[in-house]
Amino acid sequence: MAQHAESGRSSKRASVTRAQVVGIVAGVVRWIGLLCTLILVIHILLTVGSANPANGITSFFASWADPLALGFRDLFTPTDPKAFVLVNYGIAALFWLIVSSILTKIIRRFA
């Protein structure tokens, strides 16, 4: 009888631990997606706002935004450079937001 009670407790402990791990993983995925979106949006705002490209802050966000834009970086080719960044990097930001939300929901289903 004591073995059965102990087995039930360790099983409960394991399921709580699994739920906590799944929750942490889902949270990390969500925060990564939000951080990528934020970097892209800041880059868009700095570009559309005509920030000095030689400024350290502007170049920092530009250097991080380029790889985060993935295949969206040159999806559309408007002639206006501001529209170019707004459209292509904006789509990339939406992509990160949507994909991280979907992945978070999928991960939480494993809890």
trRosetta pair geometry for C-beta under 8 A, 3 or more apart (Angstrom, degrees):
i j d omega theta_ij theta_ji phi_ij phi_ji
1 4 5.8 -52 -153 31 33 112
1 5 6.7 30 151 -15 65 104
2 5 5.7 -53 -150 37 36 111
2 6 6.2 35 152 -18 67 107
3 6 5.7 -57 -147 39 32 110
3 7 6.1 35 153 -22 66 107
4 7 5.6 -52 -146 35 29 114
4 8 6.5 32 153 -21 62 105
5 8 5.7 -53 -151 33 31 114
5 9 6.6 31 152 -19 64 104
6 9 5.8 -53 -150 34 34 111
6 10 6.5 27 156 -14 67 105
7 10 6.1 -56 -145 39 30 105
7 11 6.2 32 155 -20 64 109
8 11 5.7 -56 -147 37 29 113
8 12 6.3 29 154 -19 64 106
9 12 5.7 -55 -148 36 31 111
9 13 6.2 33 152 -20 65 107
10 13 5.4 -50 -144 38 34 116
10 14 6.3 39 153 -23 65 103
11 14 5.7 -51 -147 34 30 112
11 15 6.6 27 155 -16 63 105
12 15 5.9 -56 -149 37 31 107
12 16 6.4 31 153 -18 65 106
13 16 5.8 -55 -148 36 31 111
13 17 6.3 31 153 -19 64 108
14 17 5.6 -55 -147 38 31 113
14 18 6.3 33 153 -21 65 105
15 18 5.5 -48 -143 35 34 113
15 19 6.3 36 155 -19 64 104
16 19 5.8 -54 -149 37 31 111
16 20 6.4 32 152 -20 64 106
17 20 5.6 -54 -148 36 31 112
17 21 6.4 31 154 -19 65 105
18 21 5.8 -54 -147 36 31 110
18 22 6.3 30 155 -17 65 107
18 111 7.1 155 124 -140 86 55
19 22 5.8 -53 -144 39 30 111
19 23 6.2 33 154 -21 63 108
19 111 4.5 70 -127 -161 74 100
20 23 5.6 -56 -148 37 30 114
20 24 6.4 30 154 -19 65 105
21 24 5.7 -54 -148 35 31 110
21 25 6.3 29 155 -17 65 106
22 25 5.8 -54 -145 39 31 110
22 26 6.2 31 155 -18 65 108
22 107 6.2 174 -168 159 84 85
22 108 6.5 122 149 -117 109 39
22 110 5.1 -162 -125 87 135 97
22 111 4.2 -164 86 -80 149 83
23 26 5.8 -54 -144 38 29 111
23 27 6.2 31 155 -20 63 108
23 108 7.3 54 -97 -114 58 84
23 111 6.6 56 -50 -97 79 135
24 27 5.6 -56 -149 37 30 113
24 28 6.4 31 154 -20 65 104
25 28 5.7 -52 -148 34 31 111
25 29 6.5 31 154 -18 64 105
25 107 5.6 -137 107 -175 105 139
26 29 5.8 -54 -149 36 31 111
26 30 6.3 32 153 -19 64 108
26 104 4.8 92 -167 -151 89 74
26 107 4.2 180 -86 96 88 124
26 108 4.9 56 -103 -62 158 83
27 30 5.6 -55 -147 37 31 113
27 31 6.2 27 157 -16 66 108
27 104 7.9 79 -70 -133 25 111
28 31 5.9 -57 -145 39 29 108
28 32 6.3 32 155 -21 64 105
29 32 5.8 -54 -148 34 29 112
29 33 6.5 29 154 -17 63 107
29 100 5.8 176 150 -152 81 83
29 103 5.1 -120 167 113 142 119
29 104 5.3 -176 92 -79 115 76
29 107 6.2 141 19 -5 150 154
30 33 5.8 -58 -152 37 30 111
30 34 6.3 26 153 -16 65 108
30 100 5.7 123 -120 158 40 109
30 101 7.4 63 -119 -92 87 48
30 104 4.6 51 -69 -91 97 140
31 34 5.5 -53 -143 40 34 111
31 35 6.1 37 156 -22 66 105
32 35 5.7 -53 -145 36 29 112
32 36 6.4 30 155 -17 63 105
32 100 6.6 -170 79 -118 78 129
33 36 5.9 -54 -148 37 30 110
33 37 6.3 30 153 -18 64 108
33 96 5.1 168 -157 164 74 82
33 97 6.2 125 160 -105 108 30
33 99 6.6 -166 -120 81 125 77
33 100 2.1 -36 -70 -54 162 165
33 101 7.0 -154 125 -31 162 57
33 103 7.5 164 -52 46 137 119
33 104 7.6 -98 14 -35 143 114
34 37 5.6 -54 -146 39 32 113
34 38 6.1 35 154 -23 66 107
34 97 7.5 64 -94 -108 53 75
34 100 6.9 -138 -31 106 60 160
35 38 5.6 -52 -145 35 30 114
35 39 6.5 33 155 -20 63 103
36 39 5.9 -52 -149 33 30 111
36 40 6.5 27 154 -15 63 107
36 68 5.1 -179 -157 -150 96 129
36 93 7.8 -179 125 -123 77 58
36 96 4.2 -139 100 -154 120 153
36 100 7.6 160 41 -43 119 137
37 40 5.9 -60 -151 39 31 110
37 41 6.1 27 155 -18 68 110
37 93 4.8 90 -143 -161 72 82
37 96 4.7 -163 -63 91 80 120
37 97 4.8 67 -92 -63 144 90
37 100 7.8 -107 -27 19 116 139
38 41 5.7 -55 -141 38 30 109
38 42 6.2 30 159 -18 65 106
39 42 6.0 -55 -147 36 27 109
39 43 6.4 30 153 -19 62 107
39 61 6.1 -175 -165 -146 75 83
39 64 5.0 -86 -171 116 138 123
39 65 5.7 -166 140 -79 94 75
39 68 6.0 103 89 16 126 167
40 43 5.6 -55 -151 36 31 113
40 44 6.4 34 151 -21 65 104
40 65 5.3 123 -106 -133 56 98
40 68 5.8 -130 -64 109 101 128
40 69 6.8 131 -116 -79 114 75
40 89 5.1 -174 -168 175 97 95
40 90 7.7 159 148 -88 115 28
40 92 5.5 -154 -133 97 150 104
40 93 3.9 -163 98 -78 135 95
40 96 6.9 155 3 17 141 140
41 44 5.5 -49 -148 34 34 114
41 45 6.4 34 153 -18 65 105
41 93 5.4 95 -57 -130 80 151
42 45 5.7 -53 -146 38 33 111
42 46 6.2 32 155 -18 66 107
42 61 5.0 -114 107 -136 108 146
42 65 8.0 -145 71 -69 79 122
43 46 5.9 -56 -145 38 28 109
43 47 6.2 25 157 -16 64 110
43 61 4.5 -169 -79 145 79 107
43 62 5.9 130 -134 -85 110 50
43 64 7.6 -152 -60 73 127 83
43 65 3.7 16 -48 -63 167 158
43 85 7.2 -128 134 -173 93 120
43 89 6.0 -108 94 -178 117 156
44 47 5.9 -62 -148 39 27 108
44 48 6.0 17 161 -10 67 112
44 85 5.8 170 -119 140 65 100
44 86 5.8 95 -154 -107 108 55
44 89 5.2 -171 -73 97 98 124
44 90 6.0 81 -106 -67 151 80
44 93 7.2 -60 -20 -29 137 144
45 48 6.1 -56 -135 44 26 103
45 49 5.7 17 164 -10 63 120
46 49 5.9 -63 -137 48 22 106
46 51 3.9 -43 -170 17 83 144
46 57 7.5 -160 -113 119 145 95
46 58 5.0 176 171 -120 140 87
46 61 6.0 122 14 71 150 144
46 62 7.7 -107 88 -53 135 89
47 50 7.8 32 174 -71 30 28
47 51 7.0 -57 -66 31 27 95
47 62 7.9 109 -66 -91 105 101
47 81 7.6 -121 -180 135 113 92
47 82 6.1 167 138 -123 93 68
47 85 4.3 -37 112 100 160 167
47 86 7.6 -150 91 -52 118 70
47 89 7.9 107 25 32 147 151
48 82 5.1 99 -111 -162 62 109
48 85 7.0 -147 -51 85 78 118
48 86 5.9 69 -75 -74 120 108
50 82 7.9 -39 -66 -88 73 125
51 55 6.3 -85 162 37 99 137
51 57 7.7 -85 175 90 142 100
51 58 4.5 -179 123 -94 122 128
52 55 4.2 97 82 -25 101 106
52 58 6.0 -175 80 7 56 153
53 58 5.6 -128 -123 125 32 135
53 59 6.7 83 174 -72 59 82
53 62 7.1 36 -145 -36 86 160
54 58 7.5 38 49 65 24 125
54 59 7.0 4 -155 -46 20 121
55 58 4.3 77 68 13 99 109
55 59 6.6 -179 83 -7 48 87
56 59 5.9 -60 -140 42 27 105
56 60 6.1 35 157 -28 64 106
57 60 5.6 -52 -149 30 29 116
57 61 6.7 18 158 -10 63 104
58 61 6.3 -61 -152 40 29 102
58 62 6.2 28 153 -18 65 112
59 62 5.4 -54 -141 40 34 114
59 63 6.1 36 159 -23 67 105
60 63 6.0 -58 -150 34 25 108
60 64 6.7 11 156 -7 61 109
61 64 5.9 -61 -146 44 34 104
61 65 5.7 35 157 -26 69 112
62 65 5.7 -55 -136 36 28 111
62 66 6.6 39 163 -33 61 99
63 66 6.4 -42 -152 16 26 113
64 67 7.2 -66 -165 41 36 94
64 68 6.3 24 150 -11 69 121
65 68 5.6 -72 -146 47 35 110
65 69 6.1 46 158 -39 72 102
65 89 6.1 9 177 -136 122 130
66 69 6.0 -51 -154 16 26 114
66 73 6.7 43 -153 -114 62 136
67 70 7.8 41 166 -66 46 47
68 92 6.4 116 126 155 77 130
68 96 7.0 -3 178 -65 105 142
69 72 5.2 -120 175 71 79 89
69 73 4.0 96 114 -75 131 83
69 88 6.5 38 -164 141 128 98
69 89 5.4 -65 -105 -106 116 72
69 92 4.2 -91 -135 -77 58 167
70 73 7.1 -177 73 -24 32 89
70 92 6.1 162 30 -128 89 109
70 95 7.2 -95 37 101 135 155
71 75 7.0 79 134 -70 73 97
72 75 4.9 -31 -149 -21 53 126
72 88 5.2 156 148 -173 81 75
72 89 7.2 137 114 -90 113 29
72 91 4.8 -157 -158 91 136 108
72 92 4.0 -173 68 -66 141 90
72 95 6.5 -165 -36 -8 147 145
73 88 5.7 65 -159 158 20 132
73 89 7.5 33 -114 -74 57 73
73 92 7.2 34 -64 -56 57 141
74 77 6.5 23 -171 -77 81 91
74 88 6.5 12 -76 -128 19 152
75 87 7.7 -129 73 128 101 100
75 88 5.4 159 33 -120 91 92
75 91 6.4 -54 44 64 151 154
76 84 7.4 -160 97 -130 84 59
76 87 5.0 -51 61 122 136 140
76 88 5.9 -153 42 -67 84 89
77 84 6.9 10 -144 -117 39 104
78 83 4.1 -62 98 106 150 120
78 84 5.2 -150 59 -70 87 67
78 87 6.4 108 -1 10 124 143
79 83 7.8 32 60 55 47 125
80 83 4.0 69 78 12 110 110
80 84 6.6 -169 91 -17 55 83
81 84 5.2 -48 -147 29 35 122
81 85 6.7 30 158 -14 65 101
82 85 6.1 -55 -152 38 32 105
82 86 6.1 33 152 -20 66 111
83 86 5.4 -55 -140 40 32 114
83 87 6.0 25 164 -14 68 109
84 87 6.6 -63 -147 38 19 101
84 88 6.1 -7 170 6 59 118
85 88 6.6 -68 -131 50 22 94
85 89 5.2 -6 -175 11 65 125
86 89 7.0 -47 -106 50 8 92
86 90 5.4 14 168 -26 51 125
87 90 5.8 -63 -141 37 14 114
87 91 6.5 14 160 -18 58 105
88 91 6.0 -52 -152 31 28 108
88 92 6.7 27 150 -16 61 106
89 92 5.2 -48 -148 37 40 117
89 93 6.4 47 150 -24 66 100
90 93 5.6 -49 -148 32 33 113
90 94 6.6 32 152 -15 63 102
91 94 5.7 -53 -151 37 34 111
91 95 6.3 43 148 -26 65 104
92 95 5.3 -49 -149 31 33 119
92 96 6.6 32 154 -17 65 101
93 96 6.0 -53 -151 35 32 108
93 97 6.4 30 152 -17 64 109
94 97 5.6 -58 -147 39 33 112
94 98 6.0 26 159 -15 69 110
95 98 6.1 -61 -144 40 24 104
95 99 5.9 15 164 -11 65 115
96 99 6.1 -58 -134 43 24 105
96 100 6.0 20 167 -15 62 113
97 100 6.4 -61 -144 39 20 105
97 101 6.4 19 157 -18 59 111
98 101 5.8 -60 -151 36 28 111
98 102 6.3 25 156 -17 66 107
99 102 5.8 -54 -145 38 32 109
99 103 6.1 30 157 -16 66 108
100 103 5.7 -53 -141 41 31 111
100 104 6.1 38 156 -25 64 106
101 104 5.7 -53 -148 33 28 114
101 105 6.6 27 155 -16 62 105
102 105 5.9 -57 -153 36 31 109
102 106 6.4 30 152 -18 66 107
103 106 5.6 -54 -146 38 34 112
103 107 6.1 33 156 -19 67 106
104 107 5.8 -55 -146 37 28 110
104 108 6.3 27 156 -19 64 108
105 108 5.8 -55 -146 36 30 110
105 109 6.9 39 153 -29 61 100
106 109 5.9 -51 -161 21 33 115
106 110 7.9 35 146 -22 58 97
107 110 6.0 -51 -171 20 43 113
108 111 5.7 -25 -170 -4 54 118
